[in-house]
Amino acid sequence: MRVNEVIIFKRQINNQIRSRWKTTSKICAYLGCAATAMEIPTNFNGSLHLFHSQIHHLIIQYSIMALIASNPSGFVKSVCGEDSWVSVKINGASSSCKRKKTFVACYDYGGKKSSQNAPEKLQPLWDDGYGRNRKTMDLIKSDGGPPRWFCPVACGMPLKDSPVLLYLPGIEGTGTGLVLHEKSLGKVFHVQCLHITFHDRTPFEGLIRVVEESVKIEHNLSPNKPIYLLGESFGGTLALAVAAPNPTIDLILILANPATSYERSSLYPLVGLLMGDYVKMEMVNIHIGQLLGNLNGDMSHMMTTIIPKDTLKWRIKLLESAAAYANSRLHAITAQVLVLASGKDNLLPSKNEAHRLSGLLKCCNIRVFEENGHAILLESGVNVLSTIKASQMYRCCSKFDIFRDFLPPSMTEFKTLPMEAWWFRLYMGATMFSTMEDGKIVKGLAGIPDEGPVLIVGVKYEHIMMPCVDIMKLFGGIPVSGRNLFKLLERKSYTLLYPGGAREVFHRKGEGYKLFWPDKQEFVRMAVKFGATIIPLGFVGEDDILELIIDYNDMKRIPFFDQLMNEFNEGRINLMEGMSGEIAKQPFHTPVVLPKLPGRLYFMFGKPIQTKGKENILNDKDYLQELYMQIKCDVEKNVTYLLKKREGDPYRSIVQRLLWEMKYGDLDRIPSFDP
């Protein structure tokens, strides 16, 4: 049977499975590397055709799935019960792994969901369940079988058309290292985890074939989708080894403290201890416990107590060969790579290794978590999905689309925002006002329309308070361009635009609250084209928080700063090129500031300007220029209004806001001036 016929057969079987999902609460999700024949449980109610070795193992896999789909209740009740695993024994062996049996994993959908009604998108502030699931599956009581894949029940059903994520575990091999991330990753990935039993002795080349086989299956089924390999420690070397010989497959590697630095690790001397006949095995626990002291309690206990000593001996030897194998093939890897490195990894020099890999791999980004140890995926403060999103490495197709592949922020991400911190909210004390259609100014955002497209055009002065780039990406910030603005308005989005750009942000002494806008702006034409509501936005308060000490003019007079500024801007693209005036000549620089006893931030959303129904005058240059000047004038009026009214705010000082919070305990309702 040819490959394309196998794919068609698999899809037919999948369709049958989908039609049966509504009748059972647990259903098989993935069968690992099948072999040549099957042994039927004695209590199984159903029939099964036995296949022989000359039939491709794919046919076996999906025939089993079809069988389960045709009689799900009998199979699940007799074999699975309430456990998290469905087991199907497979006799025979493949040429590479000498596997005798394999396992099927299962999803728990409560008997109500199927792939046909999978959600198509996530809602803002969706519940990602990050860190909530801390109960690992009972994988320690292993049966001695070969490596196999399982799908964590907690992952549930992902979004429609989600890519596949294959998790490759560390040296312990259980595959449960994603326990904190199963719910969040399961929302946007088809998650499959590799489990290597304690008594398995598959060599590293055999493990490569196990993973590579699954990668090729998924690629044949969805050639236009990326395949994610999330490798932790040892699994990181395995992911690299799989990526090297498969440059034509769209792979994205997420490497958590990869063990490619094994020869420089504290484990390396242990090989001699484990290999030496003169060392009593009772001594191994002492050395292992010392070396793994930075792991969390559960992981350290498992590594030193639960894993059999002969298995540990084999795994460390396997790790040595894996690191050498992966390092010798780094030059051949073309896949996108994201390295998650711990700053306090006492087992591997992960931080230094991340920088080494970024210099050797063709497309590699790194993220360093300074306060985390080796077991980074089991520690707090590391949200894998958020890191992938912030790196803009989540995509469902062959090319990244900043609109199609955007995942809205989750509740976890919202709660971890710096602005959500108590001290930060108290420090800034931000208060907002908006203007109704009749011109009445109210506190809050009632004046902003309920339906888009809405284009908020504002002034940006906080030249020192540069927002975190990751936060901007997580919450929908995109690069400024005419094309992106066009798409946002076309989608009826709420869009915030700062026409002044860098010149306005990096203003100089004596230029506080002065607008630096170009003579013309194409955003007005786009707003009219889509009938968008334009809202002028004014903002003040930066001068209440920070004092500008050395500005651009001062830096030009100081040779040291001038040289640094010139080197920093050398080769950079001028985004304002082609525009007239001073706005086109602003180089990037970092002014020197000093903090002040904080005052308060004020935002004023002006009266909405309607453009709906004016599409017929889209080419009227006089009208567009007049509208542009009206927007600019309204922004200046909003700034002037706030500068005047804030003088009467009794809670402008942080001291008064602190007293209010101590008395009422509510930072969100601190009073301000009466509009």
Beta strands, then each sheet from edge to edge (+ up, - down):
strand 1: 26-31
strand 2: 37-39
strand 3: 85-91
strand 4: 102-108
strand 5: 148-150
strand 6: 164-168
strand 7: 190-195
strand 8: 227-232
strand 9: 251-256
strand 10: 336-342
strand 11: 364-369
strand 12: 431-435
strand 13: 441-443
strand 14: 454-458
strand 15: 494-497
strand 16: 533-540
strand 17: 546-550
strand 18: 592-595
strand 19: 602-605
strand 20: 609-610
sheet 1: 1+ 4- 3+ 2-
sheet 2: 5+ 7- 6- 8- 9- 10- 11-
sheet 3: 13+ 12- 19- 16+ 14+ 15+
sheet 4: 13+ 12- 19- 16+ 20-
sheet 5: 17+ 18-
end
